[in-house]
Amino acid sequence: MKNLYKWWLAGIVCSAMASFTTPIFAQVLDVVPEAAPVTPAEESGLVSLLKDMKVSGFVDTNYFYNDEAHSGQNNLSPLNFIGENENHSLTFESFTLFVDKAVTDESPIGWQLHTYFGEKAKRITFLGEPGTSDPDRDDIFTVATANVSWKAPIGSGITFRFGKFYTWIGAELVENINNPNYQHGILYNNAIPFTHTGISASYDFTDKVSLSLYGVNGWDSFVDNNSSKSFGWYLTYKPTEKAFVSLGGIHGAEGWDNPKGPIPVNVQRRSTNGGLTHLFDVVATYQLTEKLSFIINGDWGQAQDAAMDIGNGLALGNTGHWWGVAGYALYDFTNWIQGVVRYEYFDDTDGVRFFDQTIWEVTLTCNIKMRENLLFRPEYRFNHYSDPDAVGVHDSSENIYGIGIEYLF
């Protein structure tokens, strides 16, 4: 009855906020610098570089409250890593600036520069032994991606990309604004990498099938933790305008291995070339009606010699696995209000991802376009742990209430 009341209350809050809005559809505005027209022969290197450049971004703030508050580096929930970490605090999540130049047949060289300033920047930068485990770090600015692309005239065109880029794994993205729910899910936070540094090659076989191949340092850090590299792949298929399926993977020695015995004090990735890791990912989307669409995401991974018994503080010295599934239902009530339900189940009973248990969650989100480019996102989330003591949670379940407010430009 208590939880039923909380769900009912969340719905009332969402409905009340919707009643004060104006039905104006928000969208990202592409800001293109204007310049006097010149002929191709007159274009300098700088003008050519900036031609068709697009600038966009957003300001992201939030407030969330967990009724089972606990201490630790992720004060809102131990499930959160990439963001939404502050409990009972008005938080400046990020100021994000995107500068992009897309590759085209007419202009075969493109580039991408995405920067973050704020709390989220601490979680995207991976450098040094402690990684981002210290919430008091003052590096609140980071370059999330910086890469150059070239469309080589091979067949219909192979696009090569060099530098730092977002992962091809998973259904969600770093930026909250482009996700169905405001808070990132369990799978995005804990089952997959966030960014990579390396090279990729992409080819469109048809307008429905494409393949990308990757050679990268590994997971997340742009400074490699060992001398081993990782190989990745991403296959997409779009049979109709309403359906999309992708399969992806990444394989390489990530240094997750730990010798059998007590878990090391600093259980970060090691500089060894062990811990051979495999991760497979599938994403499927389908628009059932004009208003209703679905997303399904599944992940399965294993790491050699990385299993841990977190409760007893022991590294087991054998291969560990993790897997999870996520499902989303999105319904557009009008062109300015959308309801989203997300369900996730995550199994890390081998302790590879530092949970040593199973976890599930349900999130309810109202995406409300209050004014042009202004988005209010009230949200309720319920998390359930099979072993709360393993992650320092006082109870097996926790309720999180809050709102994210974002302005796009």
SEGU-514822 format. One record per residue (C-alpha): x, y, z; chain; residue in one letter. Coordinates in steps of 0.1 Angstrom, whole numbers. Layout:
! residues N
       X       Y       Z   c   r
       X       Y       Z   A   a
...
! end
This chain:
! residues 409
       X       Y       Z   c   r
       0       0       0   A   m
      29      23       8   A   k
      45      19     -26   A   n
      11      21     -43   A   l
       6      55     -27   A   y
      41      67     -38   A   k
      34      57     -74   A   w
       0      74     -73   A   w
      17     105     -59   A   l
      43     105     -86   A   a
      15     105    -112   A   g
      -3     134     -96   A   i
      29     155     -96   A   v
      35     147    -133   A   c
      -1     156    -142   A   s
       0     188    -122   A   a
      31     201    -139   A   m
      17     192    -173   A   a
     -13     214    -167   A   s
       9     246    -164   A   f
      27     241    -197   A   t
      22     255    -232   A   t
      22     230    -261   A   p
      53     241    -278   A   i
      76     213    -292   A   f
     112     217    -280   A   a
     140     209    -304   A   q
     178     212    -306   A   v
     187     243    -326   A   l
     216     240    -350   A   d
     235     272    -349   A   v
     255     276    -381   A   v
     280     305    -383   A   p
     272     328    -412   A   e
     299     338    -436   A   a
     301     357    -469   A   a
     298     332    -498   A   p
     331     323    -514   A   v
     341     301    -543   A   t
     358     268    -536   A   p
     391     283    -550   A   a
     389     312    -525   A   e
     383     290    -494   A   e
     412     290    -470   A   s
     420     260    -449   A   g
     403     276    -419   A   l
     371     285    -439   A   v
     369     250    -453   A   s
     373     236    -418   A   l
     345     257    -404   A   l
     322     253    -433   A   k
     289     236    -423   A   d
     300     235    -387   A   m
     271     231    -363   A   k
     271     243    -327   A   v
     246     231    -301   A   s
     244     222    -264   A   g
     224     223    -233   A   f
     223     233    -196   A   v
     213     205    -172   A   d
     203     209    -136   A   t
     185     185    -112   A   n
     172     177     -77   A   y
     167     142     -64   A   f
     159     127     -30   A   y
     164      91     -19   A   n
     143      80      11   A   d
     169      54      20   A   e
     198      79      20   A   a
     233      64      25   A   h
     268      76      25   A   s
     294      70      -1   A   g
     309      84     -32   A   q
     276      81     -51   A   n
     253      96     -25   A   n
     220      93     -45   A   l
     224      56     -53   A   s
     253      31     -56   A   p
     239      22     -91   A   l
     247      57    -105   A   n
     281      65    -118   A   f
     281      87    -149   A   i
     258     113    -133   A   g
     229     120    -110   A   e
     250     114     -79   A   n
     239     141     -54   A   e
     212     133     -29   A   n
     189     161     -15   A   h
     209     188     -33   A   s
     202     212     -61   A   l
     228     201     -86   A   t
     244     218    -116   A   f
     248     186    -136   A   e
     265     201    -167   A   s
     269     228    -192   A   f
     275     209    -225   A   t
     288     223    -258   A   l
     287     203    -290   A   f
     307     214    -320   A   v
     303     191    -350   A   d
     311     190    -387   A   k
     295     160    -404   A   a
     311     140    -432   A   v
     294     144    -466   A   t
     302     134    -502   A   d
     309     171    -510   A   e
     330     176    -478   A   s
     347     142    -469   A   p
     365     155    -438   A   i
     345     161    -406   A   g
     352     164    -369   A   w
     335     164    -335   A   q
     343     182    -302   A   l
     320     176    -272   A   h
     328     193    -239   A   t
     312     191    -204   A   y
     315     215    -175   A   f
     300     205    -141   A   g
     294     174    -120   A   e
     291     151    -149   A   k
     326     160    -161   A   a
     341     142    -131   A   k
     327     110    -143   A   r
     336     111    -180   A   i
     373     118    -175   A   t
     393      86    -167   A   f
     429      93    -159   A   l
     452      81    -131   A   g
     449      52    -107   A   e
     418      65     -87   A   p
     399      71    -119   A   g
     368      90    -110   A   t
     362      74     -77   A   s
     369     106     -57   A   d
     338     128     -58   A   p
     358     158     -44   A   d
     380     160     -75   A   r
     380     195     -89   A   d
     383     186    -126   A   d
     348     197    -135   A   i
     357     203    -171   A   f
     364     175    -196   A   t
     365     168    -233   A   v
     341     139    -238   A   a
     349     134    -275   A   t
     374     148    -299   A   a
     379     131    -332   A   n
     384     136    -369   A   v
     365     117    -397   A   s
     374     110    -433   A   w
     351      95    -459   A   k
     375      76    -482   A   a
     364      70    -518   A   p
     363      33    -515   A   i
     331      17    -528   A   g
     302      38    -516   A   s
     326      54    -491   A   g
     343      40    -460   A   i
     343      65    -431   A   t
     374      64    -409   A   f
     374      81    -375   A   r
     404      89    -353   A   f
     405     101    -317   A   g
     382      99    -287   A   k
     346      90    -292   A   f
     315      77    -274   A   y
     309      39    -271   A   t
     289      21    -297   A   w
     275      -2    -269   A   i
     241       2    -253   A   g
     208      19    -257   A   a
     215      51    -237   A   e
     239      80    -242   A   l
     261     102    -219   A   v
     238     132    -222   A   e
     206     129    -203   A   n
     187     150    -228   A   i
     188     123    -255   A   n
     177      95    -232   A   n
     140      84    -226   A   p
     145      87    -188   A   n
     164     114    -170   A   y
     184      91    -147   A   q
     208      67    -165   A   h
     199      31    -162   A   g
     217       2    -144   A   i
     231     -12    -177   A   l
     245      21    -189   A   y
     261      29    -156   A   n
     275      -6    -148   A   n
     274     -31    -176   A   a
     292     -12    -205   A   i
     320      13    -213   A   p
     313      50    -219   A   f
     340      62    -242   A   t
     370      49    -263   A   h
     401      62    -279   A   t
     413      47    -311   A   g
     402      43    -347   A   i
     370      31    -365   A   s
     359      23    -400   A   a
     323      23    -410   A   s
     306      12    -443   A   y
     270      13    -454   A   d
     263     -19    -475   A   f
     228      -7    -483   A   t
     204      20    -469   A   d
     194      -7    -443   A   k
     226     -24    -433   A   v
     258      -9    -420   A   s
     289     -22    -402   A   l
     316      -5    -381   A   s
     349     -19    -369   A   l
     369      -5    -340   A   y
     405      -7    -327   A   g
     408      10    -293   A   v
     429      13    -262   A   n
     401      -4    -242   A   g
     373       8    -219   A   w
     370      45    -211   A   d
     405      57    -204   A   s
     422      76    -232   A   f
     455      66    -215   A   v
     458      29    -219   A   d
     462       9    -187   A   n
     483     -18    -204   A   n
     499     -27    -238   A   s
     469     -47    -250   A   s
     443     -32    -274   A   k
     406     -41    -278   A   s
     387     -49    -310   A   f
     350     -38    -314   A   g
     323     -42    -340   A   w
     288     -28    -345   A   y
     262     -41    -370   A   l
     229     -23    -377   A   t
     198     -33    -396   A   y
     169     -10    -403   A   k
     143     -31    -421   A   p
     116      -4    -420   A   t
     111      32    -409   A   e
      96      18    -377   A   k
     121      -8    -367   A   a
     158      -9    -359   A   f
     182     -36    -346   A   v
     218     -34    -337   A   s
     244     -60    -325   A   l
     277     -49    -310   A   g
     307     -62    -291   A   g
     341     -54    -277   A   i
     369     -79    -269   A   h
     403     -74    -253   A   g
     425     -78    -222   A   a
     413     -50    -199   A   e
     433     -59    -168   A   g
     403     -68    -147   A   w
     421     -99    -134   A   d
     430    -102     -97   A   n
     451    -130     -81   A   p
     432    -154     -59   A   k
     431    -141     -23   A   g
     420    -108      -6   A   p
     406     -82     -29   A   i
     433     -55     -35   A   p
     427     -22     -17   A   v
     427      -4     -51   A   n
     407     -28     -72   A   v
     410      -8    -104   A   q
     421     -22    -137   A   r
     457     -34    -135   A   r
     486     -28    -159   A   s
     487     -65    -168   A   t
     476     -79    -201   A   n
     453    -104    -184   A   g
     416    -102    -177   A   g
     405    -110    -212   A   l
     371     -94    -215   A   t
     342    -100    -239   A   h
     310     -79    -240   A   l
     280     -84    -264   A   f
     252     -60    -268   A   d
     219     -60    -286   A   v
     194     -31    -290   A   v
     160     -32    -308   A   a
     135      -4    -312   A   t
     100      -5    -327   A   y
      74      21    -332   A   q
      41       3    -327   A   l
      18      33    -334   A   t
      22      70    -340   A   e
      23      75    -302   A   k
      37      43    -288   A   l
      72      29    -292   A   s
      94       4    -274   A   f
     132      -2    -268   A   i
     148     -34    -257   A   i
     185     -37    -246   A   n
     205     -67    -236   A   g
     241     -71    -224   A   d
     262    -101    -216   A   w
     299    -100    -206   A   g
     327    -120    -191   A   q
     361    -112    -177   A   a
     389    -138    -172   A   q
     401    -142    -135   A   d
     379    -113    -124   A   a
     352    -130    -102   A   a
     350    -116     -67   A   m
     332    -125     -34   A   d
     325     -89     -24   A   i
     309     -98       9   A   g
     339    -118      21   A   n
     365     -95       5   A   g
     379    -123     -17   A   l
     391    -124     -53   A   a
     382    -159     -66   A   l
     407    -161     -94   A   g
     383    -175    -120   A   n
     362    -161    -149   A   t
     332    -140    -139   A   g
     301    -131    -159   A   h
     275    -103    -158   A   w
     244     -98    -178   A   w
     213     -76    -179   A   g
     182     -66    -198   A   v
     163     -33    -201   A   a
     129     -25    -216   A   g
     114       9    -223   A   y
      79      20    -233   A   a
      74      55    -246   A   l
      40      71    -251   A   y
      34     106    -266   A   d
       3     119    -250   A   f
       6     151    -270   A   t
      34     167    -290   A   n
      46     183    -258   A   w
      43     156    -231   A   i
      56     121    -231   A   q
      54      93    -205   A   g
      82      67    -202   A   v
      84      35    -182   A   v
     117      17    -179   A   r
     124     -18    -163   A   y
     158     -33    -158   A   e
     173     -65    -144   A   y
     210     -68    -137   A   f
     229    -100    -126   A   d
     263     -95    -112   A   d
     264    -125     -89   A   t
     301    -131     -99   A   d
     310     -97     -85   A   g
     329     -86    -117   A   v
     310     -52    -117   A   r
     314     -48     -79   A   f
     279     -56     -69   A   f
     280     -94     -62   A   d
     241     -97     -64   A   q
     211     -92     -86   A   t
     194     -58     -89   A   i
     162     -46    -106   A   w
     146     -12    -110   A   e
     116       6    -124   A   v
     116      42    -135   A   t
      86      65    -143   A   l
      94      97    -162   A   t
      73     126    -175   A   c
      91     145    -203   A   n
      73     179    -205   A   i
      82     206    -230   A   k
      74     236    -210   A   m
      85     262    -235   A   r
     107     263    -266   A   e
     138     242    -258   A   n
     129     240    -221   A   l
     123     205    -208   A   l
     110     196    -173   A   f
     114     159    -164   A   r
      98     148    -131   A   p
     108     112    -122   A   e
     102      84     -98   A   y
     126      54     -95   A   r
     124      22     -74   A   f
     156       1     -69   A   n
     157     -34     -54   A   h
     188     -52     -42   A   y
     191     -89     -34   A   s
     220     -82     -10   A   d
     218     -45       2   A   p
     248     -50      26   A   d
     271     -56      -3   A   a
     267     -21     -16   A   v
     261      -2      17   A   g
     224       2      14   A   v
     203       1      46   A   h
     173     -16      30   A   d
     167     -40       1   A   s
     146     -13     -17   A   s
     149      25     -22   A   e
     126      51     -36   A   n
     141      81     -55   A   i
     120     112     -64   A   y
     132     142     -83   A   g
     133     163    -114   A   i
     157     172    -141   A   g
     155     206    -159   A   i
     173     211    -192   A   e
     175     239    -217   A   y
     187     232    -252   A   l
     204     257    -275   A   f
! end
